[in-house]
Amino acid sequence: MAAAIKIFGILLQKKWMRKLGLTMSAFLYGIISSGFILSGHILVHSTGTYFALSVLAIWGIREVMERDA
């Protein structure tokens, strides 16, 4: 769902849609990462991967704001 919103935001050139999609992605990846941590699998490579994806999604929100300013 988040990916579809991001793609539609790019196609329709709507900055708010891209931000919404990136925010949804960051939230989703953060939940997945925290689920790994809470289940006791802190040192699994998936935990770091999903954490990095959530940070990159937040970084993308900042890039959308700066590029379109």
Secondary structure as the mmCIF struct_conf table of DSSP 4:
data_model
#
loop_
_struct_conf.conf_type_id
_struct_conf.id
_struct_conf.beg_label_comp_id
_struct_conf.beg_label_asym_id
_struct_conf.beg_label_seq_id
_struct_conf.end_label_comp_id
_struct_conf.end_label_asym_id
_struct_conf.end_label_seq_id
HELX_RH_AL_P HELX_RH_AL_P1 ALA A 2 LEU A 12
TURN_TY1_P TURN_TY1_P1 GLN A 13 GLN A 13
HELX_RH_AL_P HELX_RH_AL_P2 LYS A 15 LEU A 38
TURN_TY1_P TURN_TY1_P2 SER A 39 GLY A 40
TURN_TY1_P TURN_TY1_P3 ILE A 42 LEU A 43
BEND BEND1 VAL A 44 VAL A 44
HELX_RH_AL_P HELX_RH_AL_P3 HIS A 45 ARG A 67
TURN_TY1_P TURN_TY1_P4 ASP A 68 ASP A 68
#
